[in-house]
Amino acid sequence: MTETITSAQNPKIKELLALQEKSRARREKGLFVVEGRRELGHCLDAGFIPDTLFVCREIISDTDLDDIIGKAEDVMHKVQDPDLQVIEIPAALYDKVAYRGGTEGIIAEMK
């Protein structure tokens, strides 16, 4: 499922920021945040399950995005969890939620 979010006031963006900033939120939700294509690939290879992908198409290439989504869907298929949520966000919003530079336009909430 893909949707587009443009506002920092959206509850999904607020939850992402809470997961980044508060260990309590991470413990309560059972999720953690990963930034970057390489880091996300390592998590997928290790068997962690993606919950939500936040992508900025202005930054990430279509080829890289297709590769990551394919890997994520493979992991989700193995654990029989078909609900990968992909949220597209504009560059201005990505800059607000990314906690480090050069992360290639992708942030993931992982289980």
Backbone as a printed PyTorch tensor [residue, N CA C, xyz], in Angstrom:
tensor([[[  0.8430,  -1.1710,   0.0000],
         [  0.0000,   0.0000,   0.0000],
         [  0.8920,   1.2410,   0.0000]],

        [[  0.6340,   2.1760,  -0.8960],
         [  1.4090,   3.4080,  -0.9880],
         [  0.4960,   4.5990,  -0.7610]],

        [[  0.9720,   5.5410,   0.0320],
         [  0.2460,   6.7880,   0.2140],
         [  1.2570,   7.9210,   0.2330]],

        [[  0.7630,   9.1470,   0.0910],
         [  1.6180,  10.3230,   0.1100],
         [  1.2480,  11.1870,   1.3060]],

        [[  2.2590,  11.6360,   2.0240],
         [  2.0690,  12.5360,   3.1560],
         [  2.9130,  13.7750,   2.8960]],

        [[  2.3080,  14.9480,   3.0920],
         [  3.0370,  16.1930,   2.8620],
         [  3.1520,  17.0570,   4.1150]],

        [[  2.4680,  16.6900,   5.1900],
         [  2.4330,  17.5090,   6.3950],
         [  3.1910,  16.8650,   7.5530]],

        [[  3.9660,  17.6740,   8.2530],
         [  4.6630,  17.1960,   9.4480],
         [  3.6880,  16.9530,  10.5930]],

        [[  2.4560,  17.4170,  10.4490],
         [  1.4400,  17.2280,  11.4860],
         [  0.7110,  15.8950,  11.3460]],

        [[  0.9940,  15.1530,  10.2960],
         [  0.3540,  13.8520,  10.1020],
         [  0.7440,  12.9140,  11.2460]],

        [[ -0.2140,  12.1460,  11.7880],
         [  0.0920,  11.2370,  12.9010],
         [  1.2050,  10.2260,  12.6010]],

        [[  1.3300,   9.7910,  11.3630],
         [  2.3850,   8.8260,  11.0210],
         [  3.7710,   9.4720,  11.1000]],

        [[  3.8540,  10.7340,  10.7330],
         [  5.1200,  11.4640,  10.8400],
         [  5.4450,  11.7130,  12.3090]],

        [[  4.4330,  12.0740,  13.0840],
         [  4.6480,  12.2890,  14.5190],
         [  5.1120,  10.9970,  15.1980]],

        [[  4.5380,   9.8670,  14.7940],
         [  4.9590,   8.5840,  15.3650],
         [  6.4040,   8.2630,  14.9830]],

        [[  6.7740,   8.5190,  13.7340],
         [  8.1540,   8.2980,  13.2930],
         [  9.1220,   9.1210,  14.1410]],

        [[  8.8020,  10.3840,  14.3550],
         [  9.6680,  11.2410,  15.1600],
         [  9.7470,  10.7540,  16.6040]],

        [[  8.6230,  10.3020,  17.1430],
         [  8.6220,   9.7720,  18.5150],
         [  9.5060,   8.5290,  18.6100]],

        [[  9.4370,   7.6630,  17.6060],
         [ 10.2760,   6.4580,  17.6090],
         [ 11.7600,   6.8180,  17.5530]],

        [[ 12.0820,   7.8710,  16.8180],
         [ 13.4770,   8.2940,  16.7220],
         [ 13.9780,   8.8830,  18.0350]],

        [[ 13.1040,   9.6010,  18.7230],
         [ 13.5380,  10.3950,  19.8680],
         [ 13.3230,   9.7280,  21.2200]],

        [[ 12.3900,   8.7900,  21.3180],
         [ 12.0040,   8.2790,  22.6330],
         [ 12.1040,   6.7580,  22.7100]],

        [[ 12.9590,   6.2960,  23.6070],
         [ 13.1050,   4.8460,  23.7720],
         [ 11.8120,   4.2140,  24.2770]],

        [[ 11.0460,   4.9540,  25.0450],
         [  9.7670,   4.4340,  25.5440],
         [  8.8220,   4.1160,  24.3780]],

        [[  8.7670,   5.0100,  23.3980],
         [  7.9210,   4.7760,  22.2250],
         [  8.3900,   3.5330,  21.4750]],

        [[  9.7020,   3.3560,  21.3600],
         [ 10.2320,   2.1750,  20.6690],
         [  9.8590,   0.8960,  21.4090]],

        [[  9.9780,   0.9200,  22.7290],
         [  9.6080,  -0.2670,  23.5210],
         [  8.1110,  -0.5580,  23.4220]],

        [[  7.2830,   0.4740,  23.5410],
         [  5.8300,   0.2820,  23.5170],
         [  5.3440,  -0.2460,  22.1700]],

        [[  5.8900,   0.2750,  21.0890],
         [  5.4600,  -0.1290,  19.7430],
         [  6.1910,  -1.3650,  19.2350]],

        [[  7.3260,  -1.6850,  19.8290],
         [  8.1180,  -2.8130,  19.3490],
         [  8.7700,  -2.5290,  18.0040]],

        [[  9.0460,  -1.2530,  17.7420],
         [  9.6220,  -0.8210,  16.4700],
         [ 10.8980,  -0.0210,  16.7100]],

        [[ 11.7460,   0.0290,  15.6900],
         [ 12.9060,   0.9130,  15.7130],
         [ 13.0620,   1.5210,  14.3250]],

        [[ 13.8380,   2.5850,  14.2320],
         [ 13.9750,   3.3460,  12.9870],
         [ 15.3510,   3.1040,  12.3790]],

        [[ 15.3610,   2.9070,  11.0660],
         [ 16.5960,   2.7110,  10.3060],
         [ 16.5940,   3.7060,   9.1510]],

        [[ 17.7170,   4.3790,   8.9480],
         [ 17.8480,   5.3230,   7.8440],
         [ 18.8940,   4.8430,   6.8570]],

        [[ 18.5690,   4.9200,   5.5980],
         [ 19.5420,   4.6270,   4.5560],
         [ 19.3600,   3.2670,   3.9170]],

        [[ 19.6940,   3.2240,   2.6400],
         [ 19.5240,   2.0050,   1.8470],
         [ 20.4060,   0.8700,   2.3560]],

        [[ 21.6600,   1.1700,   2.6460],
         [ 22.5830,   0.1310,   3.1000],
         [ 22.1630,  -0.4310,   4.4590]],

        [[ 21.8320,   0.4560,   5.4000],
         [ 21.4320,   0.0190,   6.7340],
         [ 20.1470,  -0.7970,   6.6800]],

        [[ 19.2000,  -0.3490,   5.8660],
         [ 17.9500,  -1.0880,   5.7070],
         [ 18.2210,  -2.4600,   5.0990]],

        [[ 19.1060,  -2.5180,   4.1180],
         [ 19.4750,  -3.8040,   3.5210],
         [ 20.0720,  -4.7640,   4.5370]],

        [[ 20.9270,  -4.2450,   5.4310],
         [ 21.5120,  -5.0880,   6.4900],
         [ 20.4210,  -5.6380,   7.4090]],

        [[ 19.4740,  -4.7890,   7.7730],
         [ 18.3730,  -5.2390,   8.6480],
         [ 17.5370,  -6.3150,   7.9670]],

        [[ 17.2380,  -6.1260,   6.6940],
         [ 16.4520,  -7.1200,   5.9580],
         [ 17.2160,  -8.4340,   5.8550]],

        [[ 18.5210,  -8.3460,   5.5780],
         [ 19.3410,  -9.5580,   5.4990],
         [ 19.3810, -10.3010,   6.8330]],

        [[ 19.2920,  -9.5490,   7.9350],
         [ 19.3300, -10.1480,   9.2720],
         [ 17.9660, -10.6740,   9.7170]],

        [[ 16.9380, -10.4590,   8.8800],
         [ 15.6230, -11.0110,   9.1940],
         [ 14.6790, -10.0840,   9.9290]],

        [[ 15.0640,  -8.8100,  10.1080],
         [ 14.1320,  -7.8670,  10.7070],
         [ 13.0160,  -7.5760,   9.7100]],

        [[ 11.8450,  -7.2550,  10.2240],
         [ 10.6580,  -7.1030,   9.3880],
         [ 10.3060,  -5.6260,   9.2520]],

        [[ 10.1760,  -5.1330,   8.0180],
         [  9.7960,  -3.7330,   7.8340],
         [  8.3120,  -3.5390,   8.1300]],

        [[  8.0030,  -2.4580,   8.8070],
         [  6.6100,  -2.1070,   9.0760],
         [  6.1640,  -1.0150,   8.1130]],

        [[  6.9520,   0.0480,   8.0360],
         [  6.6280,   1.1810,   7.1730],
         [  7.9080,   1.7150,   6.5480]],

        [[  7.8510,   2.0160,   5.2550],
         [  8.9600,   2.6720,   4.5640],
         [  8.5330,   4.0910,   4.2200]],

        [[  9.3390,   5.0650,   4.6060],
         [  9.1290,   6.4560,   4.2280],
         [ 10.1540,   6.7580,   3.1450]],

        [[  9.6900,   7.1210,   1.9580],
         [ 10.6080,   7.3320,   0.8410],
         [ 10.4290,   8.7190,   0.2520]],

        [[ 11.5340,   9.2810,  -0.1790],
         [ 11.5240,  10.5580,  -0.8780],
         [ 11.9950,  10.2900,  -2.3000]],

        [[ 11.0620,  10.2950,  -3.2280],
         [ 11.3920,   9.9880,  -4.6280],
         [ 12.2650,  11.0650,  -5.2650]],

        [[ 12.3340,  12.2280,  -4.6380],
         [ 13.2130,  13.2850,  -5.1360],
         [ 14.6780,  12.9550,  -4.8410]],

        [[ 14.9100,  12.0290,  -3.9130],
         [ 16.2780,  11.6800,  -3.5080],
         [ 16.6620,  10.2740,  -3.9650]],

        [[ 15.8260,   9.2810,  -3.6880],
         [ 16.1660,   7.8880,  -3.9900],
         [ 15.8580,   7.5750,  -5.4570]],

        [[ 16.7210,   6.8110,  -6.0840],
         [ 16.4870,   6.4300,  -7.4820],
         [ 15.4190,   5.3400,  -7.5490]],

        [[ 14.7360,   5.2650,  -8.6720],
         [ 13.7120,   4.2290,  -8.8600],
         [ 14.3180,   2.8340,  -8.7420]],

        [[ 15.5240,   2.6580,  -9.2710],
         [ 16.1870,   1.3510,  -9.2080],
         [ 16.4590,   0.9400,  -7.7690]],

        [[ 17.0130,   1.8610,  -6.9770],
         [ 17.2890,   1.5550,  -5.5680],
         [ 16.0020,   1.2860,  -4.8020]],

        [[ 14.9660,   2.0750,  -5.0690],
         [ 13.6920,   1.8850,  -4.3790],
         [ 13.0820,   0.5370,  -4.7360]],

        [[ 13.0880,   0.1850,  -6.0100],
         [ 12.5510,  -1.1180,  -6.4270],
         [ 13.3130,  -2.2650,  -5.7720]],

        [[ 14.6370,  -2.1230,  -5.6690],
         [ 15.4670,  -3.1530,  -5.0380],
         [ 15.1040,  -3.3240,  -3.5630]],

        [[ 14.9990,  -2.2130,  -2.8430],
         [ 14.6740,  -2.2720,  -1.4110],
         [ 13.2670,  -2.8150,  -1.1950]],

        [[ 12.2990,  -2.3470,  -1.9670],
         [ 10.9230,  -2.8320,  -1.7960],
         [ 10.8480,  -4.3200,  -2.1160]],

        [[ 11.5640,  -4.7660,  -3.1320],
         [ 11.5920,  -6.1940,  -3.4550],
         [ 12.1490,  -7.0230,  -2.3090]],

        [[ 13.2630,  -6.5620,  -1.7170],
         [ 13.8460,  -7.2680,  -0.5700],
         [ 12.8870,  -7.2760,   0.6160]],

        [[ 12.2600,  -6.1360,   0.8640],
         [ 11.3270,  -6.0320,   1.9920],
         [ 10.1330,  -6.9600,   1.7970]],

        [[  9.6050,  -7.0030,   0.5860],
         [  8.4630,  -7.8860,   0.3140],
         [  8.8550,  -9.3540,   0.4460]],

        [[ 10.0840,  -9.6990,   0.0630],
         [ 10.5590, -11.0800,   0.2410],
         [ 10.5740, -11.4710,   1.7180]],

        [[ 11.0940, -10.5800,   2.5600],
         [ 11.1330, -10.8500,   4.0020],
         [  9.7190, -10.9820,   4.5430]],

        [[  8.8370, -10.0970,   4.1210],
         [  7.4610, -10.1250,   4.6320],
         [  6.7270, -11.3750,   4.1640]],

        [[  7.0290, -11.8220,   2.9600],
         [  6.4040, -13.0510,   2.4550],
         [  6.8330, -14.2510,   3.2980]],

        [[  8.1080, -14.2840,   3.6870],
         [  8.6170, -15.3950,   4.4940],
         [  7.9310, -15.4850,   5.8470]],

        [[  7.5610, -14.3440,   6.4140],
         [  6.8960, -14.3530,   7.7260],
         [  5.3780, -14.2300,   7.5850]],

        [[  4.9050, -14.3340,   6.3610],
         [  3.4730, -14.2940,   6.0460],
         [  2.8040, -13.0360,   6.5800]],

        [[  3.4430, -11.8910,   6.3480],
         [  2.9020, -10.5870,   6.7340],
         [  2.8730,  -9.7250,   5.4750]],

        [[  1.7300,  -9.6480,   4.8010],
         [  1.6790,  -9.0000,   3.4950],
         [  1.5680,  -7.4750,   3.5210]],

        [[  1.5240,  -6.8640,   4.6820],
         [  1.1770,  -5.4460,   4.7610],
         [  2.3720,  -4.5050,   4.8640]],

        [[  3.1580,  -4.3870,   3.8200],
         [  4.2310,  -3.4020,   3.7840],
         [  3.6150,  -2.0670,   3.3970]],

        [[  3.7920,  -1.0750,   4.2430],
         [  3.2500,   0.2450,   3.9690],
         [  4.3760,   1.1360,   3.4590]],

        [[  4.1720,   1.7400,   2.2890],
         [  5.1470,   2.6490,   1.7040],
         [  4.5170,   4.0330,   1.6760]],

        [[  5.2050,   4.9900,   2.2860],
         [  4.7040,   6.3600,   2.3530],
         [  5.6950,   7.2660,   1.6420]],

        [[  5.2070,   7.9800,   0.6420],
         [  6.0430,   8.9270,  -0.0840],
         [  5.9520,  10.2820,   0.6000]],

        [[  7.1170,  10.9070,   0.8100],
         [  7.1630,  12.2260,   1.4340],
         [  8.0400,  13.1480,   0.5900]],

        [[  7.7210,  14.4540,   0.5640],
         [  8.5390,  15.3910,  -0.2130],
         [  9.8780,  15.6650,   0.4780]],

        [[ 10.8130,  16.2260,  -0.2730],
         [ 12.1640,  16.4730,   0.2420],
         [ 12.1590,  17.3730,   1.4750]],

        [[ 11.3060,  18.3920,   1.4970],
         [ 11.2670,  19.2960,   2.6560],
         [ 10.8760,  18.5430,   3.9230]],

        [[  9.9280,  17.6360,   3.8230],
         [  9.5140,  16.8440,   4.9790],
         [ 10.5750,  15.8020,   5.3240]],

        [[ 11.1920,  15.2120,   4.3150],
         [ 12.2660,  14.2450,   4.5550],
         [ 13.3970,  14.8920,   5.3550]],

        [[ 13.7380,  16.1250,   5.0150],
         [ 14.8000,  16.8300,   5.7410],
         [ 14.4490,  17.0120,   7.2160]],

        [[ 13.1660,  17.1480,   7.5170],
         [ 12.7380,  17.3130,   8.9140],
         [ 12.7860,  16.0020,   9.6910]],

        [[ 12.5140,  14.8850,   9.0300],
         [ 12.4520,  13.6110,   9.7550],
         [ 13.7660,  12.8270,   9.7140]],

        [[ 14.6280,  13.1300,   8.7640],
         [ 15.9250,  12.4350,   8.6920],
         [ 16.8290,  12.9820,   9.7870]],

        [[ 17.4370,  12.0960,  10.5650],
         [ 18.2960,  12.5710,  11.6460],
         [ 19.7620,  12.6130,  11.2630]],

        [[ 20.0820,  12.2460,  10.0520],
         [ 21.4490,  12.4150,   9.5640],
         [ 21.3970,  12.6710,   8.0650]],

        [[ 22.4050,  13.2930,   7.5380],
         [ 22.4450,  13.6050,   6.1190],
         [ 22.9160,  12.4260,   5.2900]],

        [[ 22.6520,  12.4730,   4.0070],
         [ 23.1540,  11.4570,   3.0910],
         [ 22.5520,  10.0800,   3.2680]],

        [[ 21.2710,  10.0000,   3.6270],
         [ 20.6690,   8.6870,   3.8690],
         [ 19.8850,   8.1700,   2.6690]],

        [[ 20.0900,   8.7550,   1.5390],
         [ 19.6120,   8.1880,   0.2740],
         [ 18.1040,   8.1490,   0.1100]],

        [[ 17.3710,   8.9370,   0.8810],
         [ 15.9380,   9.0860,   0.6390],
         [ 15.0480,   7.9950,   1.1800]],

        [[ 15.5020,   7.2090,   2.1490],
         [ 14.6460,   6.1550,   2.6970],
         [ 14.8510,   6.0150,   4.2060]],

        [[ 13.7230,   5.9370,   4.9060],
         [ 13.7000,   5.7100,   6.3510],
         [ 12.6860,   4.5990,   6.5860]],

        [[ 12.9940,   3.6830,   7.4820],
         [ 12.0840,   2.5620,   7.7360],
         [ 11.8090,   2.3980,   9.2200]],

        [[ 10.5630,   2.0370,   9.5100],
         [ 10.2040,   1.5600,  10.8410],
         [ 10.2600,   0.0440,  10.7530]],

        [[ 11.0430,  -0.5690,  11.6330],
         [ 11.2920,  -2.0140,  11.5850],
         [ 10.8300,  -2.6940,  12.8630]],

        [[ 10.4670,  -3.9920,  12.7150],
         [ 10.0990,  -4.8140,  13.8790],
         [ 11.2650,  -5.7350,  14.1870]]])
